[in-house]
Each structure stands twice: as C-alpha cells, then as structure tokens.
Amino acid sequence: MTIQSPERVDIDSLTWRAATAADLPAVHVLFLAAAAGEPNCVLPSLADLQREFDDQWSPPATNTWLAQWPDGSLAAYGRVIANPAPEEQGRAFLDIDVHPDYAGGPVEEILVDWLEGRGNDVLRPIVAAHPGTEPAILRFGCWDQRKDRIRGYERRGFRPMRHFYRMRRDLSEPIPDRPLPEGLEWRNYSAEIDERLRLADNEAFLDHWSHEPISENDWQQFIVGRESFRADLTWVVMDGEEVAAFSLNRFDPEEAEREGYRPGWIGSLGTRRPWRKRGLASALLVKSMRTFKEAGLDSAVLGVDAQNPTGALGLYEGLGFVVVKRTIAYEKQAGPF
C-alpha cells in the first residue's frame, strides 16, 4: 500500500472514522512508517494486530480513530484504552501514530483533540461506577526525542510523570554465572503452570507504578498468545509446585529484520515477595541470556521503569545492560466530570 506524498496535505480530503478489522493491513503499514525514524521500536506483527483488535478495554467501534486518504492509505491512527473496572485509579491510555510526513501538523492536532475528548468520555462512566478511582488521569507515552510532540502535550497541560528506559545487552560479551539457590529448580513455560504463572505475575507487580491486574482473557490474548512469545525461551523458577519467579521472554523475527540485529526480549521479569532478596532476578536474567545466545540471538533487550522500587535498574546495569532509548509518560487530570 502506498502512502500519500507530503505535498498532499489537503486535510479536507481525509476521512476520519473508527477503524475496522479490514483496516489493519493499512494500520500496520502506518506503524512501520511512523517508527522508521525511531530506534528500538516495539511493533506488533500484523497477525498480532488482528488477534488483539477486539479488546475489552478498547472497543474498536468507539475507541479507535483513523485518518484515511482516498487511496486507502492512512495519515494517522489513535486508540483509547481504559480498564472498565479499575481497582485503584481510573486511567485512559492514549495511543497515537502519525505518518512522519504529517507529524506535528494539523492531522496530529485533530487526532490529539479526539483522543483527549474520547478519553474523558470513556472515563466519565467508569469513575461514576467505581467510587474511589478519582482523580482519573489521561496518559500519553512519548519517546524523549519527539520534542515537537512533547511541546504539544505540555501546551495542553500534560506533565511528565515517569521515565522508562529500553536497555540492551550484547550477548557476545561474557555472561556471568548466577546459580539458583538450593531447593529451587528451572522450568520452561507450559500449559500446566500457565494459570499459576498469571497469578504470580499479578502478585509480583502489585507494588509497581500503575499496575493493572491481568485477566485470564488478557493473559491469553496479549501475553502468551502473541506470535512473538516463546515458551522455549521463557523460564520459571519453581519451589516445589509454587511459582517463585519468572521471565516471560519473546523473539520477533520481523523486529530483527527491521532493526538489523536479533534481540531476545525479556518481556516480564518478576519475583513473588516470599522469594525476594535471594538473587532470583539475576539468575533469571543470566539464564535467559544464555538461552538467547544458544538460540542464535545476539542481544538481550528489556524495558524498565527508571523509578522501579525494587532496584531493577541497578541490577540490569550490573549485568551489562545499557540504555538505548528513553520514553516519558505524560499525564493530566481527566474531567472535570
């Protein structure tokens, strides 16, 4: 599919509407174009886009919005995602992708207007039905080098609330030994421990910023059901039949081709409270890196909250991970309702 040339900026010829499943190939093309100048992007495959399109937190008919040229190509796409039954704070996550030819211009402004308005509309009945979830917030995420977009958010009253790092580790460098404590054992992911692993994930991240529990449906749809999820690369530390800690790992061949290297992703690394302070996170990192290397991958990649309360950033740096990208969460209070 082609993309309109920069000269075609007659926005009156754009059609603005909700997305349908038939639009997803064009959405995927737009994602690739929007990410072309941004390093270390994590993009869903087309198959994942299609499987994840019907989202209970983001009904496509009401919570997606796209700008389409007459030839079918897209100038922009946005989506509002919100937990319909939050346990703590009402949050609307505002996702935006704009083709670089139109970034920072009227197309982007129209889409940001819609996302902010729709985010408020989505949160209004949620906080009314769930007392104690106010003040609700609207949140954008943004690569720290997108200065024009950041200025636009700040003009609208959004403020930086949290910084996140993407970190990478070259697997050609020596990998240290980090054995498991006596009495614990390794196990790969399997259907047998799937539900125990989901519950362990929810427990391990209770004290993390903006944690949202993962339902059984979302676990299957967005975590272990993704094309890139690799059971053979995923490791679980077992204490008898109890899940003590885990590293949910993945590899995306499309990302490898796009980025020019073969990264194994440490997607979710967690330790349940009774097993903390015993070196399980570092053992999992080392085990994952060795497995990645044996599988022919050349680097390990992960994301981290720069203010993670468990000291994860220092752990990763100590094992040779370096920051390759920084993103910022921008928020403003929703409403008034």
LUMVEXKE-499524 format. One record per residue: y, z, x of N, C-alpha, C in turn; residue in one letter. Coordinates in pm, whole numbers, padded with zeros to 5 digits, always signed. Each point is the difference from the previous one (the first is absolute). Example, Ala and Ser with C-alpha at 12.3 -4.5 7.8 and 13.67 -1.06 7.14 Angstrom:
2
-00569+00780+01319+00119+00000-00089+00120+00000+00090A +00105-00072-00035+00119+00006+00082+00109+00073-00077S 
This chain:
337
-00119+00000+00084+00119+00000-00084+00125+00000+00088M +00100-00077-00039+00124-00006+00077+00095+00111-00045T +00099+00024+00086+00106+00095-00032+00131-00077-00002I +00085+00032-00095+00128-00070-00010+00078+00013+00131Q +00071-00103+00037+00080+00002+00121+00121+00090-00019S +00060+00047+00112+00116+00089-00012+00116-00063-00074P +00007-00133+00000+00111-00066-00068-00009+00018-00151E -00124+00023-00050-00020+00014-00144+00029+00143-00041R +00124+00037-00007+00036+00137-00036+00069+00005-00136V -00024-00099-00083+00052-00001-00135-00087+00094-00083D +00039+00128-00005-00088+00098-00063-00010-00021-00150I +00089-00082-00059-00013-00028-00142-00127-00077-00031D -00060-00064+00101-00124-00073-00024-00123+00088+00018S +00019+00126+00036-00112+00093+00012-00043+00051-00137L -00128+00018-00017-00055+00067-00117-00041+00141+00040T +00055+00098-00070-00034+00140+00024-00094+00047-00110W -00115+00054+00040-00098+00041-00100-00104+00092+00064R -00082+00061-00087-00112+00080+00049-00106-00092+00061A -00074+00055+00094-00106-00077+00066-00127+00003-00083A -00080-00105+00016-00133-00006-00058-00100-00021+00113T -00128+00012-00032-00103-00020+00101+00007-00140+00059A +00045-00097-00079+00010-00138+00048+00106-00014+00110A +00093+00093+00009+00106-00006+00100-00043+00053+00137D -00115+00063+00009-00033+00073+00122-00013-00087+00125L -00052-00123-00008+00005-00083+00121+00142-00022+00052P +00096-00021-00091+00139-00017+00042+00058+00131+00052A -00039+00112-00059+00044+00132+00049-00050+00022+00142V -00124-00038+00026-00056+00017+00134+00075-00085+00102H +00033-00124-00037+00080-00085+00089+00135+00065+00029V +00062+00057-00103+00128+00068+00019-00015+00119+00094L -00105+00080-00017-00022+00115+00089-00008-00045+00146F -00073-00109+00024-00014-00050+00137+00135-00043+00055L +00080-00068-00082+00131-00045+00046+00093+00119+00026A -00001+00098-00091+00089+00115+00015-00036+00083+00123A -00128-00001+00038-00044+00080+00113+00007-00074+00133A +00036-00129-00004-00008-00082+00121+00084+00055+00114A +00115+00057-00029+00085+00052+00107-00015+00148+00026G -00097+00064-00067-00016+00144+00011-00133+00030+00068E +00001+00072+00110-00125+00024+00074-00089+00103-00069P -00130-00011+00026-00096+00102-00042+00005+00029-00150N +00005-00109-00078+00000+00014-00145-00142+00021-00051C -00012+00077-00105-00127+00016-00069+00011-00074-00132V -00072-00109-00013+00006-00082-00120-00138-00007-00065L -00004+00002-00133-00129-00016-00066-00047-00144+00008P -00130-00019+00004-00054-00135-00013+00022-00046-00144S -00015-00130-00022+00011-00050-00136-00106+00063-00089L -00122+00017+00052-00106+00061-00080+00037+00144-00038A +00060+00075+00093+00042+00136-00033+00114+00000-00101D +00094-00092+00016+00108-00012-00098-00056-00020-00140L -00097-00087-00010-00058-00031-00130-00076+00119-00058Q -00076+00071+00084-00075+00114-00049+00091+00116-00037R +00111+00016+00069+00088+00115-00020+00114-00028-00099E +00004-00119-00055+00115-00038-00082+00013+00087-00125F -00111+00024-00069+00003+00086-00119-00007+00144+00044D +00118+00063+00004+00015+00134+00056+00047+00094-00110D -00071+00111-00019+00037+00095-00105+00138+00062+00025Q +00042+00005+00124+00132+00055+00031+00110-00107-00008W -00037-00124-00019+00098-00109+00004-00048-00117-00085S +00007+00012-00134-00043-00110-00086+00078-00127+00031P -00067-00109+00038+00072-00120+00045+00097-00057-00103P -00034+00009-00127+00084-00061-00103+00137+00066-00011A +00009+00126+00043+00128+00071-00012+00059+00041+00135T -00083+00014+00103+00047+00059+00125+00004-00096+00117N -00015-00131-00026+00019-00100+00105+00111-00095-00042T +00063-00061+00101+00112-00091-00025+00006-00099+00115W +00007-00128-00032+00006-00100+00106+00106-00104-00029L +00043-00067+00106+00098-00109-00009-00070-00128+00044A -00012-00094-00093-00078-00122+00025+00087-00124-00008Q -00016-00086+00103+00068-00129-00002-00075-00098-00091W +00065-00108-00043-00066-00097-00089-00130-00057+00056P -00015-00006+00133-00124-00056+00056-00112+00103+00009D +00024+00123-00048-00104+00103+00000+00006+00097+00115G +00076-00030+00105+00011+00092+00113+00089+00118-00039S -00013+00109+00076+00070+00123-00035+00108+00032+00102L +00111+00050-00052+00108+00050+00086-00010+00150+00020A -00059+00071-00096-00007+00146+00010-00103+00054-00098A -00046+00122+00032-00100+00067-00085+00021+00150+00015Y -00006+00072-00111+00014+00145+00004-00096+00067-00095G -00026+00128+00029-00093+00076-00085+00039+00146+00000R -00010+00064-00116+00025+00144-00015-00135+00068-00021V -00025+00106+00078-00127+00072-00005+00031+00147-00021I -00060+00060-00101+00026+00141-00029-00124+00064-00060A -00034+00119+00046-00110+00077-00057+00037+00038-00143N -00077-00042-00100+00036+00031-00139-00021+00147-00036P -00073+00074+00083-00024+00142-00027+00013+00080+00129A +00121+00011+00055+00016+00070+00129-00026+00148-00014P -00052+00059+00109-00024+00144+00002+00121+00076+00049E +00087-00067+00078+00117+00067+00055+00127-00074-00042E +00046-00093+00085+00126-00070-00025-00026-00139-00055Q +00085-00043-00092-00005-00138-00047+00059-00091+00107G -00075-00103+00038+00044-00091+00106-00025-00144-00042R +00098-00085+00021-00017-00143-00021+00017-00068+00136A -00105-00069+00044+00001-00073+00126+00042-00143-00029F +00104-00045+00067+00060-00131-00027-00034-00094+00115L -00087-00096-00025-00044-00095+00103+00076-00131-00014D +00046-00054+00112+00080-00121-00003-00043-00094+00112I -00013-00128-00033-00024-00105+00100+00091-00117-00036D +00081-00042+00097+00094-00111-00018-00022-00101+00111V -00008-00126-00035-00013-00103+00103+00119+00011+00095H -00024-00011+00132+00110+00020+00095+00119-00093-00021P -00021-00116-00060+00114-00089-00026+00097+00059-00101D -00044+00097-00079+00086+00056-00106+00022+00149+00017Y -00049+00057+00109+00017+00144+00023+00147+00033+00017A +00042+00111-00062+00137+00047+00013+00099-00068-00091G -00043-00097-00077+00090-00074-00088-00017+00040-00146G +00050-00086-00091-00004+00035-00143-00140+00014-00056P -00097-00075+00053-00138+00014-00050-00049+00142+00024V +00022+00050+00120-00043+00136+00031+00074+00103-00083E +00130-00021-00020+00077+00095-00080-00050+00006-00144E -00031-00115-00059-00050-00002-00137-00132+00076-00009I -00087-00022+00099-00130+00067-00003+00014+00151+00019L +00087+00044+00091+00019+00143+00021+00058+00064-00126V +00094-00070-00067+00053+00050-00128-00113+00024-00099D -00088-00100-00010-00110+00011-00097-00093+00115+00037W -00036+00011+00128-00091+00105+00042+00057+00139-00028L +00127+00019+00029+00061+00130-00024+00003+00032-00150E +00039-00100-00081+00004+00022-00144-00137+00024-00059G -00097-00079+00043-00135+00016-00053-00061+00132+00047R +00030+00041+00124-00049+00128+00048+00046+00115-00088G +00127-00003-00041+00051+00103-00090-00067-00007-00137N -00021-00122-00049-00064-00015-00131-00144+00053+00002D -00070-00022+00110-00137+00046+00012-00006+00153+00009V +00092+00058+00075-00005+00145+00023+00046+00081-00121L +00085-00058-00083+00056+00078-00112-00110+00062-00087R -00093-00079-00054-00104+00063-00083-00099+00084+00080P -00018-00030+00127-00093+00077+00081+00049+00143+00016I +00127+00017+00039+00050+00137+00021+00016+00073-00133V +00026-00075-00109+00009+00066-00130-00135+00057-00042A -00107-00071+00036-00135+00043-00039-00059+00102+00096A +00061+00018+00116-00057+00088+00102+00109+00093+00054H +00031+00108-00071+00103+00094+00046-00032+00051+00140P +00107+00018+00077-00016+00049+00136-00008-00109+00104G +00006-00127-00042-00008-00111+00096+00139-00055+00034T +00105+00068-00045+00136-00039+00039+00048+00090+00114E +00095-00047+00082+00067-00129-00013-00088-00116+00048P -00011-00102-00083-00076-00118+00037+00079-00082+00102A -00072-00080+00078+00068-00078+00104-00046-00146-00003I +00087-00085+00052-00028-00141+00026-00014-00016+00151L -00097-00080+00044-00022-00011+00144-00027-00145+00042R +00074-00045+00101-00027-00123+00073-00053+00035+00138F -00087-00083+00055-00036+00009+00140+00060-00117+00074G +00042+00020+00124+00068-00108+00072-00023+00010+00151C -00036-00112+00061-00005-00011+00147+00138+00033+00055W +00006+00081+00106+00130+00049+00047+00088-00108+00060D -00054-00121+00025+00082-00109+00054+00065-00086-00108Q -00033+00024-00125+00063-00076-00110+00135+00064-00034R +00096-00020+00086+00128+00071-00011+00077-00039-00126K -00001-00128-00037+00073-00041-00121-00060+00065-00124D -00132+00002-00007-00065+00060-00117+00029+00150-00004R -00003+00066+00113+00030+00143+00005+00143+00027-00047I +00094-00082+00046+00139+00019-00045+00011-00017-00151R -00076-00096-00054+00001-00020-00145-00054+00121-00075G -00108+00057+00049-00054+00120-00064+00100+00115+00006Y +00062+00016+00115+00094+00111+00015+00123-00018-00089E +00044-00124-00020+00111-00023-00093-00036+00043-00141R -00127-00005-00033-00046+00037-00133-00031+00150-00011R +00020+00074+00106-00022+00144-00004-00135+00045+00049G -00082-00091+00053-00127+00041+00059+00026+00059+00138F -00080+00101+00035+00016+00066+00128-00135+00011+00072R +00003-00005+00134-00126+00010+00074-00060+00139-00015P -00128+00005-00035-00066+00129-00023-00116+00027+00095M -00062-00105+00053-00118+00020+00082-00020-00121+00089R -00049+00023+00121-00027-00107+00094-00150-00009+00026H -00048-00122+00010-00141-00026+00024-00015-00094+00118F -00103+00023+00079-00025-00083+00118-00132-00074-00016Y -00003-00123+00047-00125-00070+00022-00028+00006+00149R -00122+00042+00035-00034+00024+00139-00123-00085+00036M -00003-00043+00126-00111-00083+00046-00051+00051+00134R -00131-00020+00022-00064+00046+00123-00086-00113+00054R +00025-00040+00125-00076-00106+00066-00139+00055+00035D -00104-00068-00050-00136+00049+00024-00055-00040+00136L +00076-00078+00076-00044-00029+00137+00026+00118+00092S +00086+00091-00042+00025+00122+00078-00118+00097-00018E -00026+00086+00098-00112+00095-00012+00012+00087-00125P -00112+00022-00065-00006+00083-00119-00066+00132+00038I +00065+00113-00022-00056+00128+00045-00118+00044-00086P -00068+00103+00044-00108+00060-00078+00057+00113-00087D -00040+00001-00126+00037+00109-00090-00122+00032-00087R -00096+00076+00051-00123+00026-00075+00025+00089-00122P -00091-00010-00096+00006+00087-00117-00045+00140+00037L +00058+00101-00066-00052+00135+00018-00146+00009-00045P -00071+00094+00057-00142+00018-00033-00017+00029-00149E -00104-00057-00058-00030+00022-00141+00055-00104-00093G +00090-00088+00049+00055-00108-00082-00064-00132+00042L +00002-00098-00089-00063-00128+00032+00080-00116-00056E -00023-00118+00062+00066-00122-00043-00079-00067-00112W +00076-00064-00091-00062-00085-00099+00096-00114-00035R -00052-00120-00013+00082-00111-00052+00020+00016-00150N +00102-00068-00050+00022-00002-00145-00122-00057-00071Y -00034+00060-00114-00106-00053-00086+00030+00041-00143S -00061-00070-00094+00019+00032-00141-00045+00142-00031A -00096+00051+00076-00053+00134-00023+00108+00108+00012E +00092-00018+00093+00104+00101+00020+00137-00045-00052I +00002-00109-00074+00128-00058-00043+00087+00099-00076D -00053+00065-00102+00081+00090-00081+00040+00125+00079E -00089+00051+00083+00037+00114+00085+00114-00037+00094R -00002-00124+00046+00104-00046+00091+00134-00013-00072L -00002-00051-00122+00126-00009-00077+00060+00138-00023R -00082+00095-00040+00050+00136-00023+00051+00063+00129L -00068-00029+00111+00046+00053+00130+00134-00060+00038A +00019-00128-00027+00127-00066+00028+00112+00065-00079D -00022+00024-00128+00103+00064-00082+00032+00140+00051N -00102+00074+00041+00023+00136+00050+00073-00001+00134E -00039-00090+00089+00057-00002+00135+00148-00031+00000A +00046-00078-00099+00139-00044+00001+00089+00074-00100F -00048+00112-00052+00079+00077-00096+00134+00044+00056L +00005+00030+00130+00124+00051+00058+00085-00111+00061D -00033-00124-00025+00078-00111+00053+00111-00040-00097H +00107-00052+00056+00118-00037-00078-00036-00103-00107W +00041+00028-00125-00017-00092-00113-00145-00037-00027S -00090+00091+00030-00142-00030-00025-00025-00023-00148H -00075-00103-00032-00044-00028-00136-00153-00004+00001E -00067+00084-00079-00146-00002-00002-00053-00139-00037P -00113-00037+00061-00060-00131-00024-00111+00015-00104I +00013-00074-00109-00101+00005-00106-00124-00078+00042S -00109+00018-00073-00122-00075+00028+00026-00150-00008E +00075-00042-00103+00028-00142-00016+00082-00055+00117N +00106+00073+00037+00086-00047+00109-00073+00001+00134D -00089+00097+00019-00080+00006+00123-00082-00128+00016W -00064-00042-00107-00081-00121+00007+00087-00126+00010Q +00111-00002-00073+00082-00121-00005+00083-00021+00126Q +00055+00108+00055+00097-00014+00108-00048+00049+00136F -00108+00073+00006-00045+00056+00129-00132-00064+00043I -00110+00045-00054-00130-00048+00049-00037-00137-00055V +00072-00048-00101-00029-00132-00056+00078-00113+00064G +00092+00032+00089+00080-00106+00065-00086-00085+00092R +00036-00127+00011-00073-00090+00088-00002+00050+00144E +00109+00061+00043+00012+00040+00140-00072+00132+00031S -00040+00076-00103-00068+00127+00026-00134-00026+00067F -00029+00076+00105-00124-00020+00075-00081+00130+00005R -00107+00002-00077-00086+00118-00001-00059+00025+00138A -00031-00108+00074-00063+00015+00131+00097+00051+00106D +00131-00012-00024+00100+00051+00093+00053+00138-00042L -00036+00043-00120+00051+00125-00056-00093+00115+00037T +00061+00112+00043-00078+00115+00044+00035+00126-00078W -00104+00076-00029+00014+00126-00074-00068+00109+00083V +00069+00114+00012-00059+00117+00066-00062+00086-00110V -00130+00025+00011-00073+00078-00100-00038+00136+00056M +00016+00102-00083-00050+00134+00030-00107+00028-00106D -00124-00029+00035-00105+00000-00101+00028-00112-00099G +00015+00034-00127+00033-00100-00101+00148+00000-00037E +00080+00077+00073+00145+00006-00024+00072-00101+00087E +00097-00072-00060+00090-00084+00077+00105+00090+00063V +00003+00003+00133+00096+00084+00072+00126-00079+00037A -00018-00125+00041+00112-00084+00045-00045-00146-00009A +00096-00091+00011-00033-00141-00023+00107-00090+00060F -00040-00122+00028+00093-00106+00038-00042-00126-00073S +00079-00039-00101-00029-00118-00081+00060-00120+00072L -00084-00088+00052+00046-00105+00090-00020-00139-00059N +00077-00095+00051-00007-00136-00054+00036-00102+00107R -00035-00124-00029+00038-00112+00085+00026-00119-00090F +00114-00067+00021+00041-00114-00080+00007-00124+00089D -00094-00095-00014+00004-00120+00084+00127-00081-00018P +00057-00002-00121+00126-00073-00023+00113+00061+00082E +00006+00133+00004+00103+00067+00079-00018-00032+00148E -00125-00001+00046-00027-00029+00141+00051-00139+00037A -00025-00096-00086+00046-00136+00027+00151-00009-00004E +00062+00071-00094+00145-00005-00016+00071+00069+00116R -00053+00114+00045+00069+00080+00101-00036-00040+00143E -00113-00071+00017-00038-00045+00134-00078+00103+00080G -00047+00105-00064-00090+00095+00064-00095+00053-00108Y -00102+00075+00040-00105+00044-00093+00006+00152-00016R +00080+00048-00097+00015+00145-00015-00101+00060-00097P -00058+00113+00039-00073+00083-00094+00096+00102-00056G +00001+00014-00131+00094+00091-00065-00066+00133-00032W +00062+00106+00046-00038+00135-00042+00085+00029-00124I -00060-00027-00115+00079-00003-00123+00033+00137-00055G -00093+00091+00007+00021+00136-00053-00082+00095+00085S +00067+00091+00069-00065+00095+00090+00032+00140-00050L -00102+00074-00039+00026+00132-00057-00108+00101+00032G +00041+00127+00002-00092+00111+00022+00024+00104-00109T -00106+00045-00064+00013+00104-00101+00035+00134+00067R +00070+00084-00073+00057+00122+00059-00101+00090+00072R -00118+00026-00057-00092+00092+00071-00045-00051+00137P +00018-00129+00027-00048-00057+00126+00115-00040+00094W +00121+00038-00033+00113-00035+00086+00001+00085+00127R +00077-00049+00100+00016+00067+00130-00131+00003+00080K -00088-00098-00025-00126-00006+00076-00016-00133+00073R +00107-00080+00003-00004-00125+00074-00065-00116-00073G -00016+00011-00132-00070-00106-00074+00083-00128-00009L +00131+00013-00012+00084-00121-00009-00007-00080+00129A +00009+00068+00114-00008-00073+00127-00139-00059+00021S -00105+00071-00043-00135-00055+00011-00016-00124-00086A +00058+00001-00119-00005-00116-00089+00075-00118+00058L +00116+00026+00058+00077-00108+00062-00078-00065+00113L -00059+00080+00084-00076-00053+00113-00123-00076-00050V -00071+00057-00097-00117-00066-00056+00039-00134-00062K +00112-00003-00072+00047-00124-00062+00036-00103+00105S +00073+00042+00103+00041-00094+00105-00122-00059+00071M -00099+00082+00030-00120-00051+00066-00073-00100-00090R -00006+00031-00129-00066-00090-00094+00076-00132-00013T +00133+00008-00005+00081-00122-00006-00028-00088+00122F -00001+00063+00117-00020-00076+00124-00138-00065+00001K -00101+00071-00044-00135-00055-00005-00009-00117-00098E +00086+00001-00103+00002-00107-00099+00085-00120+00043A +00056+00004+00121+00078-00111+00051+00147+00004-00033G +00049+00115-00049+00142+00014-00029+00073+00043+00127L +00130-00032+00008+00071+00027+00125+00104+00111-00008D +00022+00053-00120+00098+00108-00013-00032+00084-00122S +00054+00121-00001-00008+00088-00115+00142+00021-00052A +00017-00002-00132+00132+00010-00062-00007+00106-00109V +00109+00071-00018+00008+00099-00107+00145+00021-00040L +00020+00063-00113+00133+00038-00045+00011+00151-00005G +00120+00052+00025+00019+00145-00001+00139+00034-00051V +00004+00105-00079+00125+00063-00043+00057+00071+00123D +00120-00037+00041+00058+00058+00121+00018+00151-00011A +00007+00052-00124+00015+00144-00021-00128+00064-00054Q -00113-00062+00027-00129+00051-00045-00017+00146+00040N -00034+00087-00096-00005+00144+00031-00118+00041+00087P -00100-00087+00017-00119+00037+00077+00013-00035+00148T +00113-00057+00042+00018-00036+00140-00072-00127+00039G -00021-00089-00098-00077-00122+00026+00068-00089+00104A +00132-00007-00002+00070-00089+00094-00034+00037+00144L +00005+00128+00034-00033+00042+00135-00145-00028+00037G -00090+00015-00097-00141-00031+00023-00017-00146+00037L +00065-00089-00076-00015-00143+00025+00060-00039+00135Y +00116+00055+00029+00063-00031+00129-00088+00047+00115E -00063+00116-00016-00086+00053+00105-00123-00085+00027G -00039-00080-00099-00115-00089+00016+00040-00144+00031L +00128-00020+00033+00045-00130+00049+00061-00093-00102G +00021+00046-00123+00065-00085-00100+00151-00004+00026F +00059-00118-00019+00145-00015+00017+00059-00059-00128V +00125+00034-00025+00069-00048-00120+00036-00148+00017V -00037-00081-00100+00033-00143+00004+00089-00042-00117V +00020+00091-00095+00084-00034-00115+00042+00128-00070K +00122+00000-00055+00050+00115-00073+00047-00044-00138R -00038+00076-00101+00049-00027-00135+00062+00128-00056T +00084-00018-00101+00074+00112-00058-00018-00001-00151I -00022+00118-00057-00002+00015-00146+00141+00035-00046A +00056-00084-00085+00133+00023-00059-00016+00044-00144Y +00072+00107-00038-00014+00055-00134+00136+00026-00064E -00001+00002-00131+00111+00055-00077-00058+00063-00126K +00075+00092-00057-00047+00066-00122+00004-00100-00115Q -00105-00001-00079-00006-00087-00117+00086+00058-00113A +00021-00082-00100+00075+00046-00117+00150-00019+00014G +00080+00077-00073-00042+00113-00084-00076-00045-00125P -00093+00086-00044-00080-00030-00120+00054+00078-00119F 
